[in-house]
Amino acid sequence: MSDDVRLDAGSAGLTIAPGDGGAIHSLTVDGTELLRQDPRTGCFVMAPWAGRLGKGELTVGDHTYQMPINNPPHSIHGTARDGGWDVVAASPSQATISHRLGDPWPFAGTVTQTFTLTDTGLTLAMRIATDRDEFPAQGGWHPWFLREVPPATGPVRLDFDPAWQYERGDDYLPTGREIAPAPPPWDDCFAMPDGVLVRLTWPGFLEFTITSPVEDVVVWTLPEQSLSVEAQSGPPNGLNTAPRPVTPGDPLDVRVQWSWRRL
């Protein structure tokens, strides 16, 4: 797209699409694409909430707001990925873009993303700020990592060691119970109280590590072509069950580091 922002650092390249919801369209290392390229894949931002919002209902104080149902019977992944983004600053290896929160989100505010690329990593930083009124918020990113890439000798391997898994009900929302991590396949949220640490390894090509101070990560392994590791600042439906308030003096900052090592 004509408004795409391109970052380059050594043999790593990143393409950001402000006109497509502030998504990452491409991440290449040594010329190899790591992200799925179908529409609505790549890596999109999740804000001002991440994952499913139960029945699309957001309760703040004594008022319940209805968000659009885009993953029946729930709302999923926030509104920022469907809105326009402005380029605030761009250099060869760093860019900042911003999005104004508005209808259907009932509170005025701003989501800002900053991308910093090096030859061995990408830092994703997000700030969710309010203009005036307090509101709950979550943030994170939803990448679609390719399972197989040409230089690797086999499909990607996923390694992580969560403390527990949020039990998922038939409605795909957490039941409130913490359970021992179950075997895959997964479309589940896991807790890592010391911070997210997940490793992806494409044998013979790349070791890719995902770290973040946030304590929750959704792992989605159902697609045949890709898998997702979504570090986020709270569990599904967390706006209602574990709200983190954003106030004029206390924005929500979320940071995720992707780092890689050639094998």
C-alpha positions as CSV (number, residue, x, y, z in Angstrom):
1,M,0.0,0.0,0.0
2,S,1.2,3.5,-0.8
3,D,1.3,4.6,2.9
4,D,3.2,1.6,4.1
5,V,6.2,2.4,6.3
6,R,9.4,0.4,5.7
7,L,12.1,-0.2,8.3
8,D,15.4,-1.9,7.6
9,A,18.3,-2.8,9.9
10,G,21.1,-5.1,8.7
11,S,19.4,-8.0,7.0
12,A,16.1,-7.5,8.9
13,G,13.1,-5.7,7.3
14,L,9.7,-4.6,8.6
15,T,6.7,-3.3,6.8
16,I,4.0,-1.4,8.8
17,A,0.6,-0.5,7.3
18,P,-1.0,2.6,9.0
19,G,-3.8,2.3,6.4
20,D,-4.6,-1.3,7.4
21,G,-5.2,-0.8,11.1
22,G,-1.6,-0.2,12.1
23,A,-0.7,-3.8,11.3
24,I,2.7,-5.3,10.5
25,H,2.4,-6.7,7.0
26,S,5.9,-8.2,6.8
27,L,8.9,-9.2,8.9
28,T,11.9,-10.7,7.1
29,V,15.2,-12.0,8.4
30,D,17.9,-12.7,5.9
31,G,15.3,-12.3,3.1
32,T,12.9,-14.9,4.6
33,E,9.3,-13.9,5.5
34,L,8.3,-15.0,9.0
35,L,4.7,-13.9,9.0
36,R,1.7,-15.2,7.2
37,Q,0.6,-13.0,4.3
38,D,-3.1,-13.7,3.9
39,P,-5.5,-10.7,4.5
40,R,-5.9,-9.9,8.2
41,T,-2.9,-11.9,9.2
42,G,0.7,-10.6,9.5
43,C,0.6,-9.1,13.0
44,F,-2.2,-6.8,14.1
45,V,-2.5,-4.7,17.2
46,M,-5.0,-5.6,20.0
47,A,-6.4,-2.5,21.7
48,P,-8.1,-1.2,23.8
49,W,-8.7,-4.8,24.7
50,A,-7.2,-8.1,23.8
51,G,-8.9,-11.4,23.1
52,R,-12.6,-12.0,23.6
53,L,-14.9,-9.5,25.4
54,G,-17.8,-11.5,26.7
55,K,-21.0,-10.9,24.6
56,G,-19.4,-7.6,23.6
57,E,-20.4,-6.0,26.9
58,L,-18.1,-3.6,28.8
59,T,-19.3,-2.6,32.2
60,V,-17.8,0.6,33.7
61,G,-19.3,1.8,37.0
62,D,-23.1,1.4,36.7
63,H,-23.2,1.6,32.9
64,T,-22.8,-1.3,30.4
65,Y,-21.6,-0.5,26.9
66,Q,-22.2,-2.7,23.9
67,M,-19.3,-3.4,21.5
68,P,-19.9,-4.8,18.0
69,I,-20.1,-8.6,17.9
70,N,-17.4,-9.6,15.4
71,N,-16.7,-13.1,16.8
72,P,-20.2,-14.3,17.8
73,P,-21.3,-14.3,20.5
74,H,-18.4,-12.0,21.6
75,S,-16.3,-9.0,20.5
76,I,-12.7,-9.8,19.9
77,H,-9.3,-8.0,19.8
78,G,-10.5,-4.4,20.2
79,T,-11.3,-1.6,17.8
80,A,-7.9,-0.1,16.9
81,R,-7.1,-2.8,14.2
82,D,-10.1,-1.5,12.3
83,G,-9.3,2.2,12.4
84,G,-7.0,4.6,10.7
85,W,-3.5,5.4,12.0
86,D,-1.3,8.4,11.5
87,V,2.5,8.3,11.2
88,V,4.0,10.4,14.0
89,A,7.6,9.8,13.3
90,A,9.7,7.6,11.0
91,S,13.4,6.9,10.6
92,P,15.2,4.1,8.8
93,S,14.9,1.7,11.7
94,Q,12.1,3.2,14.0
95,A,8.6,4.4,13.5
96,T,5.7,5.7,15.7
97,I,2.1,5.6,14.6
98,S,-1.0,6.7,16.5
99,H,-4.8,6.0,16.4
100,R,-7.6,8.0,17.9
101,L,-10.0,6.0,19.9
102,G,-13.7,6.7,19.1
103,D,-17.0,5.2,18.2
104,P,-17.8,2.3,18.9
105,W,-15.4,2.6,21.8
106,P,-17.2,5.0,24.3
107,F,-14.1,6.8,25.6
108,A,-11.9,9.4,23.9
109,G,-8.2,8.5,23.9
110,T,-5.2,7.5,21.9
111,V,-3.3,4.3,21.1
112,T,0.3,4.8,20.0
113,Q,2.6,2.1,18.7
114,T,6.4,2.4,18.3
115,F,8.4,-0.2,16.4
116,T,12.2,-0.3,16.8
117,L,14.1,-2.7,14.5
118,T,17.6,-4.0,14.8
119,D,19.4,-6.8,12.9
120,T,18.7,-9.2,15.8
121,G,15.3,-8.0,17.1
122,L,12.2,-6.0,17.1
123,T,10.8,-4.0,20.0
124,L,7.0,-3.4,20.1
125,A,5.8,-0.6,22.4
126,M,2.3,0.5,22.9
127,R,0.7,3.3,25.0
128,I,-3.1,3.6,25.6
129,A,-4.0,7.0,27.0
130,T,-7.2,8.7,27.9
131,D,-8.2,12.3,27.0
132,R,-10.1,12.7,30.3
133,D,-12.4,9.9,31.5
134,E,-11.0,6.8,33.3
135,F,-11.6,3.6,31.4
136,P,-10.2,0.0,31.6
137,A,-7.9,-1.2,28.9
138,Q,-5.7,-4.0,27.6
139,G,-3.1,-4.2,24.9
140,G,-1.1,-6.7,22.9
141,W,-0.1,-8.0,19.5
142,H,-1.4,-10.9,17.4
143,P,1.3,-12.3,15.1
144,W,0.7,-15.1,12.7
145,F,4.1,-16.9,12.5
146,L,4.6,-19.3,9.5
147,R,5.1,-22.9,10.6
148,E,7.4,-23.6,7.7
149,V,10.0,-21.3,6.0
150,P,12.3,-22.2,3.1
151,P,15.7,-22.2,4.9
152,A,14.5,-24.3,7.9
153,T,15.0,-28.1,7.9
154,G,11.6,-28.7,9.5
155,P,8.5,-26.9,10.9
156,V,8.7,-24.4,13.8
157,R,9.0,-25.8,17.3
158,L,7.2,-24.0,20.2
159,D,8.7,-24.0,23.7
160,F,7.3,-22.3,26.9
161,D,6.7,-23.2,30.5
162,P,3.6,-21.4,31.8
163,A,2.6,-21.5,35.5
164,W,-1.0,-22.3,34.7
165,Q,-3.6,-22.2,32.1
166,Y,-6.9,-20.3,32.3
167,E,-9.6,-22.9,32.1
168,R,-11.7,-22.1,29.0
169,G,-15.4,-22.6,29.1
170,D,-17.7,-23.7,26.3
171,D,-18.2,-20.0,25.5
172,Y,-14.4,-19.6,25.1
173,L,-14.1,-17.3,28.1
174,P,-12.1,-18.1,31.2
175,T,-14.2,-19.8,33.9
176,G,-12.2,-18.3,36.7
177,R,-10.3,-21.6,37.5
178,E,-6.6,-22.0,37.1
179,I,-5.6,-25.4,35.8
180,A,-2.4,-27.3,34.9
181,P,-1.4,-26.6,31.3
182,A,-3.1,-29.1,29.0
183,P,-1.4,-30.5,25.8
184,P,-2.1,-28.8,22.4
185,P,-3.9,-28.0,20.3
186,W,-4.5,-24.6,21.9
187,D,-6.6,-21.6,21.6
188,D,-5.9,-20.7,25.2
189,C,-4.5,-18.1,27.6
190,F,-1.6,-19.0,29.9
191,A,-0.2,-17.2,32.9
192,M,3.5,-16.5,33.2
193,P,3.8,-14.4,36.5
194,D,7.5,-13.7,36.0
195,G,6.8,-12.3,32.5
196,V,6.2,-13.9,29.1
197,L,9.0,-16.0,27.7
198,V,8.3,-18.1,24.6
199,R,10.7,-19.6,22.2
200,L,10.1,-20.5,18.5
201,T,12.8,-22.5,16.7
202,W,12.9,-23.0,12.9
203,P,15.4,-25.9,12.8
204,G,18.6,-25.0,11.0
205,F,17.6,-21.4,10.5
206,L,16.4,-19.3,13.4
207,E,15.8,-19.2,17.1
208,F,13.1,-16.6,17.9
209,T,12.4,-15.5,21.5
210,I,9.3,-13.5,22.6
211,T,9.7,-11.8,26.0
212,S,7.5,-9.2,27.8
213,P,6.9,-7.9,31.3
214,V,3.2,-8.7,30.8
215,E,2.0,-11.9,32.5
216,D,-0.5,-13.4,30.1
217,V,0.0,-15.0,26.7
218,V,-2.5,-16.6,24.3
219,V,-1.2,-19.4,22.2
220,W,-3.2,-20.4,19.1
221,T,-2.0,-23.5,17.3
222,L,-5.1,-24.5,15.3
223,P,-4.3,-23.1,11.9
224,E,-2.3,-25.5,9.7
225,Q,-0.1,-22.8,8.1
226,S,0.7,-20.7,11.1
227,L,0.7,-20.3,14.9
228,S,0.1,-17.3,17.1
229,V,1.9,-16.2,20.3
230,E,0.0,-13.2,21.7
231,A,1.6,-11.5,24.7
232,Q,-1.1,-9.3,26.2
233,S,-1.7,-7.3,29.3
234,G,-4.5,-9.3,30.7
235,P,-6.7,-12.4,30.1
236,P,-9.7,-12.7,27.8
237,N,-12.7,-10.7,29.1
238,G,-10.2,-9.0,31.5
239,L,-11.8,-5.6,31.0
240,N,-14.7,-6.9,33.1
241,T,-13.0,-9.5,35.4
242,A,-9.6,-7.8,36.1
243,P,-9.8,-4.2,34.8
244,R,-6.7,-2.1,34.6
245,P,-7.8,1.5,34.7
246,V,-6.3,4.1,32.4
247,T,-6.4,7.6,33.9
248,P,-5.0,11.0,32.6
249,G,-1.9,10.5,34.9
250,D,-1.5,6.7,34.4
251,P,-1.6,5.4,30.8
252,L,-1.2,1.7,30.0
253,D,2.2,0.9,28.6
254,V,2.8,-2.5,27.0
255,R,6.1,-3.7,25.7
256,V,7.0,-6.9,23.8
257,Q,10.5,-7.9,22.6
258,W,11.1,-10.2,19.7
259,S,14.7,-11.3,19.4
260,W,16.3,-13.8,17.1
261,R,19.5,-15.7,16.6
262,R,20.7,-17.4,13.4
263,L,21.3,-21.1,13.7
